Amino acid sequence: ILVSNSDSVKIGGSTVADGNTVTNAGSDGIVVRADGGTADGILIKNNSVNGTDRTGIYTEDMTNSTIDSNIVQNIGRYAAIYVNGGQNFWITNNDIDHSDEIGLLVQNTGGAFNIIDNNKVDFTGEDKKTSDGTNSGDGIRVENAAGLVLINNKVGLNGGGIGGNGIFVDPSASAY
């Protein structure tokens, strides 16, 4: 599913498209990007993404938007959910299971608030090996982010191994 340069789009949620299923995608599962325009007021909700070669859900420069109650599992490279750029978003109630690298990655975001709340992350870093052969995939990783609130997230609690840090916040991020 690809959405480019669009506002007020619902992917899943309470419309006819509620509960999309993306399985065995050769690249990314769901992609939302501004492409030089805007991606404002986007709702990505109640979707199931299983078995992608790259990210499960990828957003770029999305503003005033929500990623909520998605199941993202068996993901290949990068991250199960990857938010790159944007501002004023909510990432809530998602279930991430088996990501070869990072579970939830947030980079280069701004704005007054960016909320990461009540997400579950298990089994990350399965393909992310360090030089000593150990896994290094973080459950939740935040880099260069402003106005960030991390609360009520559960990482590695269902017996799921986390290859790296449970939650890693880069020193350049302003988190609360």
Secondary structure, DSSP 4 states (H G I P E B T S, - for coil): -EEES-SS-EEETTSTTTT-EEES-SS-SEEEE-TTS--BS-EEES-EEEEESS-SEEEEEEEEEEEES-EEEEE-SSEEEEEEEEEEEEEES-EEEEESSEEEEEEEEBSS-EEEES-EEEEE-SS-B-TTS-B---SEEEEEESSEEEES-EESTTS--BSS-SEEE-TTS-B-
